[in-house]
Amino acid sequence: MARGELPEEGRVMSVARVYPPLTLAEEHARALARRREERVVEVLNREAEDLRWFLWARLAAEEEDSGGVDVVVLTADLGAFTLQVKHSMTGLKKHYRLAFETMDPVRLRTSVVIVRDEHPDEVVLGRALGALILAREAREERMRSKLRTDGRKH
């Protein structure tokens, strides 16, 4: 197909998105963020294994990551939960601003954890578990509410 021609009818053309190359500062920031995400997964898998409900944590797949998820945690009783790892309150505010502007259900359900490099493992664990416990309580309440609502319909 020559430049400027339209594709044949019924033929689909894919166009790859081209992004400008990252600056050194952006590459460094991404590497630091990835290291914090890996640390959350490592600390959870090492320290939370004694919790009855905790099965495992893993880094988000590329598709999940592009949707605002950094860490996926699987529980024995309530399924999967998602975490977004941020370095500051500014990052947390950006996450929720975007979530509410777009009303993206994944971002709205994803808990944000602020983790800094200088935080000891106990702080990382406490923040991650705190976020997960709050998310678990919210899900349990939604389930109870749904059961009450479904019970009234019959």
MITIMAR-210575 format. One record per atom (N, C-alpha, C): residue in three letters; residue number from 1; atom name; x, z, y. Coordinates in steps of 0.1 Angstrom, whole numbers, plus 5000, padded with zeros to 4 digits. Example, Ala and Ser with C-alpha at 12.3 -4.5 7.8 and 13.67 -1.06 7.14 Angstrom:
BEGIN
+-----+-----+------+------+------+-------+
: res :   n : atom : east :   up : north :
+-----+-----+------+------+------+-------+
: Ala :   1 :    N : 5132 : 5078 :  4943 :
: Ala :   1 :   CA : 5123 : 5078 :  4955 :
: Ala :   1 :    C : 5132 : 5078 :  4967 :
: Ser :   2 :    N : 5128 : 5071 :  4978 :
: Ser :   2 :   CA : 5137 : 5071 :  4989 :
: Ser :   2 :    C : 5129 : 5079 :  5000 :
+-----+-----+------+------+------+-------+
//
This chain:
BEGIN
+-----+-----+------+------+------+-------+
: res :   n : atom : east :   up : north :
+-----+-----+------+------+------+-------+
: Met :   1 :    N : 5008 : 5000 :  4988 :
: Met :   1 :   CA : 5000 : 5000 :  5000 :
: Met :   1 :    C : 5009 : 5000 :  5012 :
: Ala :   2 :    N : 5006 : 4991 :  5021 :
: Ala :   2 :   CA : 5014 : 4990 :  5033 :
: Ala :   2 :    C : 5010 : 5000 :  5043 :
: Arg :   3 :    N : 5019 : 5003 :  5052 :
: Arg :   3 :   CA : 5016 : 5013 :  5063 :
: Arg :   3 :    C : 5004 : 5009 :  5071 :
: Gly :   4 :    N : 4995 : 5019 :  5073 :
: Gly :   4 :   CA : 4983 : 5016 :  5080 :
: Gly :   4 :    C : 4971 : 5011 :  5072 :
: Glu :   5 :    N : 4973 : 5007 :  5059 :
: Glu :   5 :   CA : 4962 : 5003 :  5051 :
: Glu :   5 :    C : 4955 : 5015 :  5045 :
: Leu :   6 :    N : 4943 : 5013 :  5042 :
: Leu :   6 :   CA : 4935 : 5024 :  5036 :
: Leu :   6 :    C : 4936 : 5022 :  5021 :
: Pro :   7 :    N : 4935 : 5033 :  5013 :
: Pro :   7 :   CA : 4936 : 5033 :  4999 :
: Pro :   7 :    C : 4924 : 5025 :  4993 :
: Glu :   8 :    N : 4926 : 5020 :  4981 :
: Glu :   8 :   CA : 4915 : 5013 :  4975 :
: Glu :   8 :    C : 4904 : 5022 :  4973 :
: Glu :   9 :    N : 4892 : 5017 :  4972 :
: Glu :   9 :   CA : 4880 : 5025 :  4971 :
: Glu :   9 :    C : 4881 : 5033 :  4957 :
: Gly :  10 :    N : 4877 : 5046 :  4958 :
: Gly :  10 :   CA : 4878 : 5054 :  4946 :
: Gly :  10 :    C : 4891 : 5060 :  4943 :
: Arg :  11 :    N : 4901 : 5056 :  4950 :
: Arg :  11 :   CA : 4915 : 5061 :  4947 :
: Arg :  11 :    C : 4917 : 5072 :  4957 :
: Val :  12 :    N : 4922 : 5083 :  4952 :
: Val :  12 :   CA : 4925 : 5095 :  4960 :
: Val :  12 :    C : 4940 : 5096 :  4962 :
: Met :  13 :    N : 4943 : 5098 :  4975 :
: Met :  13 :   CA : 4957 : 5099 :  4979 :
: Met :  13 :    C : 4960 : 5114 :  4982 :
: Ser :  14 :    N : 4970 : 5119 :  4977 :
: Ser :  14 :   CA : 4974 : 5133 :  4980 :
: Ser :  14 :    C : 4984 : 5133 :  4991 :
: Val :  15 :    N : 4983 : 5142 :  5000 :
: Val :  15 :   CA : 4993 : 5143 :  5011 :
: Val :  15 :    C : 4999 : 5157 :  5010 :
: Ala :  16 :    N : 5012 : 5157 :  5008 :
: Ala :  16 :   CA : 5019 : 5170 :  5008 :
: Ala :  16 :    C : 5021 : 5176 :  5022 :
: Arg :  17 :    N : 5019 : 5188 :  5023 :
: Arg :  17 :   CA : 5021 : 5195 :  5036 :
: Arg :  17 :    C : 5036 : 5196 :  5038 :
: Val :  18 :    N : 5040 : 5193 :  5050 :
: Val :  18 :   CA : 5054 : 5194 :  5053 :
: Val :  18 :    C : 5055 : 5205 :  5064 :
: Tyr :  19 :    N : 5063 : 5215 :  5060 :
: Tyr :  19 :   CA : 5065 : 5227 :  5069 :
: Tyr :  19 :    C : 5079 : 5225 :  5075 :
: Pro :  20 :    N : 5081 : 5230 :  5088 :
: Pro :  20 :   CA : 5094 : 5230 :  5093 :
: Pro :  20 :    C : 5103 : 5239 :  5085 :
: Pro :  21 :    N : 5116 : 5237 :  5085 :
: Pro :  21 :   CA : 5125 : 5246 :  5077 :
: Pro :  21 :    C : 5125 : 5260 :  5084 :
: Leu :  22 :    N : 5126 : 5270 :  5076 :
: Leu :  22 :   CA : 5127 : 5284 :  5081 :
: Leu :  22 :    C : 5139 : 5286 :  5089 :
: Thr :  23 :    N : 5138 : 5294 :  5099 :
: Thr :  23 :   CA : 5150 : 5299 :  5106 :
: Thr :  23 :    C : 5157 : 5309 :  5097 :
: Leu :  24 :    N : 5169 : 5313 :  5101 :
: Leu :  24 :   CA : 5177 : 5323 :  5093 :
: Leu :  24 :    C : 5169 : 5337 :  5095 :
: Ala :  25 :    N : 5164 : 5339 :  5107 :
: Ala :  25 :   CA : 5156 : 5352 :  5109 :
: Ala :  25 :    C : 5144 : 5352 :  5100 :
: Glu :  26 :    N : 5137 : 5341 :  5099 :
: Glu :  26 :   CA : 5125 : 5340 :  5090 :
: Glu :  26 :    C : 5128 : 5342 :  5076 :
: Glu :  27 :    N : 5139 : 5336 :  5071 :
: Glu :  27 :   CA : 5144 : 5337 :  5057 :
: Glu :  27 :    C : 5147 : 5352 :  5055 :
: His :  28 :    N : 5154 : 5358 :  5064 :
: His :  28 :   CA : 5158 : 5372 :  5062 :
: His :  28 :    C : 5146 : 5381 :  5062 :
: Ala :  29 :    N : 5136 : 5379 :  5071 :
: Ala :  29 :   CA : 5124 : 5387 :  5071 :
: Ala :  29 :    C : 5116 : 5385 :  5057 :
: Arg :  30 :    N : 5116 : 5373 :  5052 :
: Arg :  30 :   CA : 5109 : 5370 :  5039 :
: Arg :  30 :    C : 5116 : 5378 :  5028 :
: Ala :  31 :    N : 5129 : 5377 :  5028 :
: Ala :  31 :   CA : 5137 : 5384 :  5018 :
: Ala :  31 :    C : 5135 : 5399 :  5018 :
: Leu :  32 :    N : 5134 : 5405 :  5030 :
: Leu :  32 :   CA : 5132 : 5419 :  5031 :
: Leu :  32 :    C : 5118 : 5423 :  5027 :
: Ala :  33 :    N : 5108 : 5414 :  5030 :
: Ala :  33 :   CA : 5094 : 5417 :  5026 :
: Ala :  33 :    C : 5093 : 5416 :  5011 :
: Arg :  34 :    N : 5100 : 5406 :  5005 :
: Arg :  34 :   CA : 5099 : 5405 :  4990 :
: Arg :  34 :    C : 5106 : 5417 :  4983 :
: Arg :  35 :    N : 5117 : 5422 :  4989 :
: Arg :  35 :   CA : 5123 : 5434 :  4984 :
: Arg :  35 :    C : 5114 : 5446 :  4984 :
: Arg :  36 :    N : 5107 : 5447 :  4995 :
: Arg :  36 :   CA : 5097 : 5459 :  4996 :
: Arg :  36 :    C : 5086 : 5457 :  4986 :
: Glu :  37 :    N : 5081 : 5445 :  4984 :
: Glu :  37 :   CA : 5071 : 5443 :  4974 :
: Glu :  37 :    C : 5076 : 5446 :  4960 :
: Glu :  38 :    N : 5088 : 5441 :  4957 :
: Glu :  38 :   CA : 5094 : 5444 :  4944 :
: Glu :  38 :    C : 5096 : 5459 :  4942 :
: Arg :  39 :    N : 5099 : 5466 :  4952 :
: Arg :  39 :   CA : 5101 : 5481 :  4951 :
: Arg :  39 :    C : 5088 : 5488 :  4948 :
: Val :  40 :    N : 5077 : 5484 :  4955 :
: Val :  40 :   CA : 5064 : 5490 :  4952 :
: Val :  40 :    C : 5060 : 5488 :  4937 :
: Val :  41 :    N : 5062 : 5476 :  4932 :
: Val :  41 :   CA : 5060 : 5473 :  4918 :
: Val :  41 :    C : 5068 : 5482 :  4909 :
: Glu :  42 :    N : 5081 : 5482 :  4912 :
: Glu :  42 :   CA : 5090 : 5490 :  4903 :
: Glu :  42 :    C : 5087 : 5505 :  4903 :
: Val :  43 :    N : 5084 : 5511 :  4915 :
: Val :  43 :   CA : 5080 : 5525 :  4916 :
: Val :  43 :    C : 5067 : 5528 :  4909 :
: Leu :  44 :    N : 5057 : 5519 :  4911 :
: Leu :  44 :   CA : 5044 : 5521 :  4904 :
: Leu :  44 :    C : 5046 : 5521 :  4889 :
: Asn :  45 :    N : 5053 : 5511 :  4884 :
: Asn :  45 :   CA : 5055 : 5509 :  4869 :
: Asn :  45 :    C : 5063 : 5521 :  4863 :
: Arg :  46 :    N : 5072 : 5526 :  4871 :
: Arg :  46 :   CA : 5081 : 5537 :  4866 :
: Arg :  46 :    C : 5074 : 5551 :  4867 :
: Glu :  47 :    N : 5067 : 5553 :  4878 :
: Glu :  47 :   CA : 5062 : 5567 :  4881 :
: Glu :  47 :    C : 5047 : 5569 :  4878 :
: Ala :  48 :    N : 5039 : 5558 :  4878 :
: Ala :  48 :   CA : 5025 : 5560 :  4876 :
: Ala :  48 :    C : 5020 : 5558 :  4862 :
: Glu :  49 :    N : 5030 : 5556 :  4853 :
: Glu :  49 :   CA : 5026 : 5553 :  4839 :
: Glu :  49 :    C : 5019 : 5564 :  4832 :
: Asp :  50 :    N : 5020 : 5577 :  4837 :
: Asp :  50 :   CA : 5013 : 5588 :  4831 :
: Asp :  50 :    C : 4998 : 5589 :  4835 :
: Leu :  51 :    N : 4994 : 5581 :  4845 :
: Leu :  51 :   CA : 4980 : 5582 :  4849 :
: Leu :  51 :    C : 4972 : 5575 :  4839 :
: Arg :  52 :    N : 4961 : 5581 :  4835 :
: Arg :  52 :   CA : 4952 : 5575 :  4825 :
: Arg :  52 :    C : 4947 : 5561 :  4828 :
: Trp :  53 :    N : 4944 : 5559 :  4841 :
: Trp :  53 :   CA : 4938 : 5546 :  4845 :
: Trp :  53 :    C : 4948 : 5535 :  4848 :
: Phe :  54 :    N : 4961 : 5538 :  4850 :
: Phe :  54 :   CA : 4971 : 5528 :  4854 :
: Phe :  54 :    C : 4976 : 5521 :  4842 :
: Leu :  55 :    N : 4976 : 5508 :  4842 :
: Leu :  55 :   CA : 4982 : 5500 :  4831 :
: Leu :  55 :    C : 4995 : 5494 :  4835 :
: Trp :  56 :    N : 4995 : 5486 :  4846 :
: Trp :  56 :   CA : 5007 : 5480 :  4851 :
: Trp :  56 :    C : 5005 : 5474 :  4865 :
: Ala :  57 :    N : 5017 : 5472 :  4871 :
: Ala :  57 :   CA : 5017 : 5465 :  4884 :
: Ala :  57 :    C : 5026 : 5453 :  4883 :
: Arg :  58 :    N : 5023 : 5442 :  4890 :
: Arg :  58 :   CA : 5031 : 5430 :  4890 :
: Arg :  58 :    C : 5031 : 5424 :  4904 :
: Leu :  59 :    N : 5041 : 5416 :  4907 :
: Leu :  59 :   CA : 5041 : 5408 :  4919 :
: Leu :  59 :    C : 5030 : 5398 :  4919 :
: Ala :  60 :    N : 5024 : 5394 :  4930 :
: Ala :  60 :   CA : 5014 : 5384 :  4930 :
: Ala :  60 :    C : 5020 : 5370 :  4927 :
: Ala :  61 :    N : 5012 : 5362 :  4920 :
: Ala :  61 :   CA : 5016 : 5348 :  4918 :
: Ala :  61 :    C : 5016 : 5341 :  4932 :
: Glu :  62 :    N : 5022 : 5329 :  4932 :
: Glu :  62 :   CA : 5023 : 5322 :  4945 :
: Glu :  62 :    C : 5009 : 5319 :  4951 :
: Glu :  63 :    N : 5000 : 5316 :  4943 :
: Glu :  63 :   CA : 4986 : 5313 :  4948 :
: Glu :  63 :    C : 4980 : 5326 :  4954 :
: Glu :  64 :    N : 4982 : 5337 :  4947 :
: Glu :  64 :   CA : 4977 : 5350 :  4952 :
: Glu :  64 :    C : 4983 : 5354 :  4965 :
: Asp :  65 :    N : 4997 : 5352 :  4965 :
: Asp :  65 :   CA : 5005 : 5355 :  4977 :
: Asp :  65 :    C : 5000 : 5348 :  4989 :
: Ser :  66 :    N : 4997 : 5335 :  4987 :
: Ser :  66 :   CA : 4993 : 5327 :  4999 :
: Ser :  66 :    C : 4979 : 5331 :  5004 :
: Gly :  67 :    N : 4972 : 5339 :  4995 :
: Gly :  67 :   CA : 4959 : 5344 :  4999 :
: Gly :  67 :    C : 4959 : 5358 :  5004 :
: Gly :  68 :    N : 4971 : 5363 :  5007 :
: Gly :  68 :   CA : 4972 : 5377 :  5013 :
: Gly :  68 :    C : 4974 : 5388 :  5003 :
: Val :  69 :    N : 4978 : 5385 :  4991 :
: Val :  69 :   CA : 4980 : 5396 :  4981 :
: Val :  69 :    C : 4995 : 5396 :  4978 :
: Asp :  70 :    N : 5001 : 5408 :  4977 :
: Asp :  70 :   CA : 5015 : 5409 :  4974 :
: Asp :  70 :    C : 5017 : 5415 :  4960 :
: Val :  71 :    N : 5008 : 5425 :  4956 :
: Val :  71 :   CA : 5010 : 5432 :  4944 :
: Val :  71 :    C : 4996 : 5433 :  4937 :
: Val :  72 :    N : 4996 : 5431 :  4924 :
: Val :  72 :   CA : 4983 : 5432 :  4916 :
: Val :  72 :    C : 4985 : 5444 :  4907 :
: Val :  73 :    N : 4976 : 5453 :  4907 :
: Val :  73 :   CA : 4976 : 5465 :  4898 :
: Val :  73 :    C : 4964 : 5464 :  4889 :
: Leu :  74 :    N : 4967 : 5465 :  4876 :
: Leu :  74 :   CA : 4956 : 5465 :  4866 :
: Leu :  74 :    C : 4953 : 5479 :  4861 :
: Thr :  75 :    N : 4940 : 5483 :  4861 :
: Thr :  75 :   CA : 4937 : 5496 :  4856 :
: Thr :  75 :    C : 4929 : 5495 :  4843 :
: Ala :  76 :    N : 4928 : 5505 :  4836 :
: Ala :  76 :   CA : 4921 : 5505 :  4823 :
: Ala :  76 :    C : 4906 : 5506 :  4824 :
: Asp :  77 :    N : 4901 : 5511 :  4835 :
: Asp :  77 :   CA : 4887 : 5513 :  4836 :
: Asp :  77 :    C : 4880 : 5505 :  4847 :
: Leu :  78 :    N : 4887 : 5501 :  4857 :
: Leu :  78 :   CA : 4880 : 5494 :  4868 :
: Leu :  78 :    C : 4886 : 5480 :  4871 :
: Gly :  79 :    N : 4894 : 5475 :  4863 :
: Gly :  79 :   CA : 4900 : 5462 :  4865 :
: Gly :  79 :    C : 4911 : 5461 :  4874 :
: Ala :  80 :    N : 4913 : 5450 :  4881 :
: Ala :  80 :   CA : 4925 : 5448 :  4890 :
: Ala :  80 :    C : 4922 : 5451 :  4904 :
: Phe :  81 :    N : 4932 : 5456 :  4910 :
: Phe :  81 :   CA : 4932 : 5459 :  4925 :
: Phe :  81 :    C : 4944 : 5452 :  4931 :
: Thr :  82 :    N : 4943 : 5449 :  4944 :
: Thr :  82 :   CA : 4954 : 5442 :  4951 :
: Thr :  82 :    C : 4959 : 5450 :  4963 :
: Leu :  83 :    N : 4972 : 5448 :  4965 :
: Leu :  83 :   CA : 4979 : 5455 :  4976 :
: Leu :  83 :    C : 4986 : 5445 :  4984 :
: Gln :  84 :    N : 4986 : 5447 :  4997 :
: Gln :  84 :   CA : 4994 : 5439 :  5007 :
: Gln :  84 :    C : 5005 : 5449 :  5012 :
: Val :  85 :    N : 5017 : 5446 :  5011 :
: Val :  85 :   CA : 5028 : 5455 :  5015 :
: Val :  85 :    C : 5033 : 5450 :  5029 :
: Lys :  86 :    N : 5032 : 5459 :  5039 :
: Lys :  86 :   CA : 5036 : 5456 :  5053 :
: Lys :  86 :    C : 5047 : 5466 :  5057 :
: His :  87 :    N : 5054 : 5462 :  5067 :
: His :  87 :   CA : 5065 : 5470 :  5073 :
: His :  87 :    C : 5060 : 5479 :  5084 :
: Ser :  88 :    N : 5049 : 5476 :  5090 :
: Ser :  88 :   CA : 5045 : 5484 :  5102 :
: Ser :  88 :    C : 5030 : 5483 :  5104 :
: Met :  89 :    N : 5026 : 5491 :  5114 :
: Met :  89 :   CA : 5012 : 5491 :  5117 :
: Met :  89 :    C : 5008 : 5478 :  5123 :
: Thr :  90 :    N : 5017 : 5471 :  5130 :
: Thr :  90 :   CA : 5014 : 5458 :  5135 :
: Thr :  90 :    C : 5010 : 5448 :  5124 :
: Gly :  91 :    N : 5018 : 5449 :  5113 :
: Gly :  91 :   CA : 5014 : 5440 :  5102 :
: Gly :  91 :    C : 5001 : 5444 :  5096 :
: Leu :  92 :    N : 4998 : 5457 :  5095 :
: Leu :  92 :   CA : 4985 : 5461 :  5090 :
: Leu :  92 :    C : 4974 : 5456 :  5099 :
: Lys :  93 :    N : 4975 : 5457 :  5112 :
: Lys :  93 :   CA : 4965 : 5452 :  5121 :
: Lys :  93 :    C : 4963 : 5437 :  5120 :
: Lys :  94 :    N : 4974 : 5430 :  5118 :
: Lys :  94 :   CA : 4973 : 5415 :  5117 :
: Lys :  94 :    C : 4965 : 5412 :  5104 :
: His :  95 :    N : 4968 : 5419 :  5093 :
: His :  95 :   CA : 4961 : 5417 :  5080 :
: His :  95 :    C : 4946 : 5418 :  5082 :
: Tyr :  96 :    N : 4942 : 5430 :  5088 :
: Tyr :  96 :   CA : 4928 : 5432 :  5089 :
: Tyr :  96 :    C : 4921 : 5423 :  5099 :
: Arg :  97 :    N : 4928 : 5420 :  5110 :
: Arg :  97 :   CA : 4922 : 5411 :  5120 :
: Arg :  97 :    C : 4919 : 5398 :  5114 :
: Leu :  98 :    N : 4929 : 5392 :  5106 :
: Leu :  98 :   CA : 4927 : 5380 :  5099 :
: Leu :  98 :    C : 4915 : 5381 :  5089 :
: Ala :  99 :    N : 4915 : 5392 :  5082 :
: Ala :  99 :   CA : 4905 : 5394 :  5071 :
: Ala :  99 :    C : 4891 : 5394 :  5078 :
: Phe : 100 :    N : 4889 : 5401 :  5089 :
: Phe : 100 :   CA : 4876 : 5401 :  5095 :
: Phe : 100 :    C : 4873 : 5389 :  5103 :
: Glu : 101 :    N : 4883 : 5382 :  5108 :
: Glu : 101 :   CA : 4880 : 5369 :  5115 :
: Glu : 101 :    C : 4875 : 5359 :  5105 :
: Thr : 102 :    N : 4881 : 5358 :  5094 :
: Thr : 102 :   CA : 4878 : 5348 :  5084 :
: Thr : 102 :    C : 4867 : 5353 :  5074 :
: Met : 103 :    N : 4865 : 5366 :  5074 :
: Met : 103 :   CA : 4856 : 5372 :  5064 :
: Met : 103 :    C : 4860 : 5368 :  5049 :
: Asp : 104 :    N : 4873 : 5367 :  5047 :
: Asp : 104 :   CA : 4879 : 5364 :  5035 :
: Asp : 104 :    C : 4877 : 5376 :  5025 :
: Pro : 105 :    N : 4870 : 5374 :  5014 :
: Pro : 105 :   CA : 4867 : 5385 :  5005 :
: Pro : 105 :    C : 4879 : 5391 :  4999 :
: Val : 106 :    N : 4889 : 5383 :  4996 :
: Val : 106 :   CA : 4901 : 5388 :  4989 :
: Val : 106 :    C : 4909 : 5397 :  4999 :
: Arg : 107 :    N : 4911 : 5392 :  5011 :
: Arg : 107 :   CA : 4918 : 5400 :  5021 :
: Arg : 107 :    C : 4910 : 5413 :  5025 :
: Leu : 108 :    N : 4897 : 5412 :  5025 :
: Leu : 108 :   CA : 4889 : 5424 :  5028 :
: Leu : 108 :    C : 4890 : 5434 :  5017 :
: Arg : 109 :    N : 4891 : 5430 :  5005 :
: Arg : 109 :   CA : 4893 : 5440 :  4993 :
: Arg : 109 :    C : 4907 : 5444 :  4991 :
: Thr : 110 :    N : 4917 : 5438 :  4997 :
: Thr : 110 :   CA : 4931 : 5441 :  4995 :
: Thr : 110 :    C : 4935 : 5453 :  5004 :
: Ser : 111 :    N : 4940 : 5463 :  4997 :
: Ser : 111 :   CA : 4945 : 5475 :  5004 :
: Ser : 111 :    C : 4959 : 5473 :  5010 :
: Val : 112 :    N : 4961 : 5478 :  5022 :
: Val : 112 :   CA : 4974 : 5476 :  5028 :
: Val : 112 :    C : 4983 : 5489 :  5027 :
: Val : 113 :    N : 4995 : 5487 :  5023 :
: Val : 113 :   CA : 5004 : 5498 :  5022 :
: Val : 113 :    C : 5016 : 5496 :  5031 :
: Ile : 114 :    N : 5020 : 5505 :  5040 :
: Ile : 114 :   CA : 5031 : 5504 :  5048 :
: Ile : 114 :    C : 5043 : 5510 :  5041 :
: Val : 115 :    N : 5053 : 5502 :  5039 :
: Val : 115 :   CA : 5066 : 5506 :  5032 :
: Val : 115 :    C : 5078 : 5502 :  5041 :
: Arg : 116 :    N : 5086 : 5512 :  5043 :
: Arg : 116 :   CA : 5099 : 5509 :  5050 :
: Arg : 116 :    C : 5110 : 5511 :  5041 :
: Asp : 117 :    N : 5121 : 5504 :  5044 :
: Asp : 117 :   CA : 5133 : 5505 :  5035 :
: Asp : 117 :    C : 5138 : 5519 :  5034 :
: Glu : 118 :    N : 5137 : 5527 :  5045 :
: Glu : 118 :   CA : 5142 : 5541 :  5045 :
: Glu : 118 :    C : 5133 : 5551 :  5037 :
: His : 119 :    N : 5121 : 5547 :  5034 :
: His : 119 :   CA : 5112 : 5556 :  5027 :
: His : 119 :    C : 5118 : 5559 :  5013 :
: Pro : 120 :    N : 5118 : 5572 :  5009 :
: Pro : 120 :   CA : 5122 : 5575 :  4995 :
: Pro : 120 :    C : 5111 : 5571 :  4986 :
: Asp : 121 :    N : 5114 : 5570 :  4973 :
: Asp : 121 :   CA : 5105 : 5565 :  4963 :
: Asp : 121 :    C : 5092 : 5573 :  4962 :
: Glu : 122 :    N : 5093 : 5586 :  4965 :
: Glu : 122 :   CA : 5081 : 5595 :  4965 :
: Glu : 122 :    C : 5071 : 5591 :  4976 :
: Val : 123 :    N : 5076 : 5586 :  4987 :
: Val : 123 :   CA : 5067 : 5582 :  4998 :
: Val : 123 :    C : 5061 : 5569 :  4994 :
: Val : 124 :    N : 5069 : 5560 :  4989 :
: Val : 124 :   CA : 5063 : 5547 :  4984 :
: Val : 124 :    C : 5052 : 5549 :  4974 :
: Leu : 125 :    N : 5055 : 5557 :  4964 :
: Leu : 125 :   CA : 5045 : 5560 :  4954 :
: Leu : 125 :    C : 5033 : 5567 :  4960 :
: Gly : 126 :    N : 5034 : 5576 :  4968 :
: Gly : 126 :   CA : 5023 : 5583 :  4974 :
: Gly : 126 :    C : 5014 : 5574 :  4982 :
: Arg : 127 :    N : 5021 : 5565 :  4990 :
: Arg : 127 :   CA : 5013 : 5555 :  4998 :
: Arg : 127 :    C : 5005 : 5545 :  4989 :
: Ala : 128 :    N : 5012 : 5540 :  4979 :
: Ala : 128 :   CA : 5006 : 5530 :  4970 :
: Ala : 128 :    C : 4995 : 5537 :  4962 :
: Leu : 129 :    N : 4997 : 5549 :  4956 :
: Leu : 129 :   CA : 4987 : 5555 :  4949 :
: Leu : 129 :    C : 4975 : 5560 :  4958 :
: Gly : 130 :    N : 4978 : 5564 :  4970 :
: Gly : 130 :   CA : 4968 : 5568 :  4979 :
: Gly : 130 :    C : 4958 : 5556 :  4982 :
: Ala : 131 :    N : 4964 : 5544 :  4984 :
: Ala : 131 :   CA : 4956 : 5532 :  4987 :
: Ala : 131 :    C : 4948 : 5529 :  4975 :
: Leu : 132 :    N : 4954 : 5530 :  4963 :
: Leu : 132 :   CA : 4947 : 5526 :  4951 :
: Leu : 132 :    C : 4936 : 5536 :  4948 :
: Ile : 133 :    N : 4938 : 5549 :  4950 :
: Ile : 133 :   CA : 4928 : 5559 :  4948 :
: Ile : 133 :    C : 4916 : 5556 :  4957 :
: Leu : 134 :    N : 4918 : 5554 :  4970 :
: Leu : 134 :   CA : 4907 : 5551 :  4979 :
: Leu : 134 :    C : 4900 : 5538 :  4974 :
: Ala : 135 :    N : 4907 : 5528 :  4970 :
: Ala : 135 :   CA : 4901 : 5515 :  4966 :
: Ala : 135 :    C : 4892 : 5518 :  4953 :
: Arg : 136 :    N : 4898 : 5526 :  4944 :
: Arg : 136 :   CA : 4890 : 5530 :  4932 :
: Arg : 136 :    C : 4877 : 5537 :  4935 :
: Glu : 137 :    N : 4878 : 5547 :  4944 :
: Glu : 137 :   CA : 4866 : 5554 :  4948 :
: Glu : 137 :    C : 4856 : 5545 :  4954 :
: Ala : 138 :    N : 4860 : 5536 :  4963 :
: Ala : 138 :   CA : 4851 : 5526 :  4969 :
: Ala : 138 :    C : 4844 : 5517 :  4958 :
: Arg : 139 :    N : 4852 : 5513 :  4949 :
: Arg : 139 :   CA : 4846 : 5504 :  4938 :
: Arg : 139 :    C : 4837 : 5512 :  4929 :
: Glu : 140 :    N : 4840 : 5525 :  4926 :
: Glu : 140 :   CA : 4831 : 5533 :  4918 :
: Glu : 140 :    C : 4818 : 5535 :  4926 :
: Glu : 141 :    N : 4819 : 5538 :  4939 :
: Glu : 141 :   CA : 4807 : 5540 :  4947 :
: Glu : 141 :    C : 4798 : 5527 :  4947 :
: Arg : 142 :    N : 4804 : 5515 :  4948 :
: Arg : 142 :   CA : 4797 : 5503 :  4948 :
: Arg : 142 :    C : 4790 : 5501 :  4934 :
: Met : 143 :    N : 4797 : 5505 :  4924 :
: Met : 143 :   CA : 4791 : 5504 :  4910 :
: Met : 143 :    C : 4779 : 5513 :  4909 :
: Arg : 144 :    N : 4781 : 5526 :  4913 :
: Arg : 144 :   CA : 4770 : 5535 :  4912 :
: Arg : 144 :    C : 4758 : 5530 :  4921 :
: Ser : 145 :    N : 4761 : 5525 :  4932 :
: Ser : 145 :   CA : 4750 : 5520 :  4941 :
: Ser : 145 :    C : 4743 : 5508 :  4935 :
: Lys : 146 :    N : 4750 : 5500 :  4928 :
: Lys : 146 :   CA : 4744 : 5488 :  4921 :
: Lys : 146 :    C : 4735 : 5493 :  4910 :
: Leu : 147 :    N : 4740 : 5503 :  4902 :
: Leu : 147 :   CA : 4732 : 5508 :  4891 :
: Leu : 147 :    C : 4719 : 5514 :  4896 :
: Arg : 148 :    N : 4720 : 5522 :  4908 :
: Arg : 148 :   CA : 4708 : 5528 :  4913 :
: Arg : 148 :    C : 4698 : 5517 :  4918 :
: Thr : 149 :    N : 4703 : 5507 :  4924 :
: Thr : 149 :   CA : 4695 : 5495 :  4929 :
: Thr : 149 :    C : 4689 : 5488 :  4917 :
: Asp : 150 :    N : 4697 : 5485 :  4907 :
: Asp : 150 :   CA : 4692 : 5477 :  4895 :
: Asp : 150 :    C : 4682 : 5486 :  4888 :
: Gly : 151 :    N : 4683 : 5499 :  4888 :
: Gly : 151 :   CA : 4674 : 5508 :  4881 :
: Gly : 151 :    C : 4660 : 5508 :  4888 :
: Arg : 152 :    N : 4660 : 5506 :  4901 :
: Arg : 152 :   CA : 4647 : 5506 :  4908 :
: Arg : 152 :    C : 4640 : 5493 :  4906 :
: Lys : 153 :    N : 4647 : 5482 :  4903 :
: Lys : 153 :   CA : 4640 : 5469 :  4901 :
: Lys : 153 :    C : 4632 : 5468 :  4889 :
: His : 154 :    N : 4634 : 5477 :  4879 :
: His : 154 :   CA : 4626 : 5475 :  4867 :
: His : 154 :    C : 4614 : 5483 :  4867 :
+-----+-----+------+------+------+-------+
//
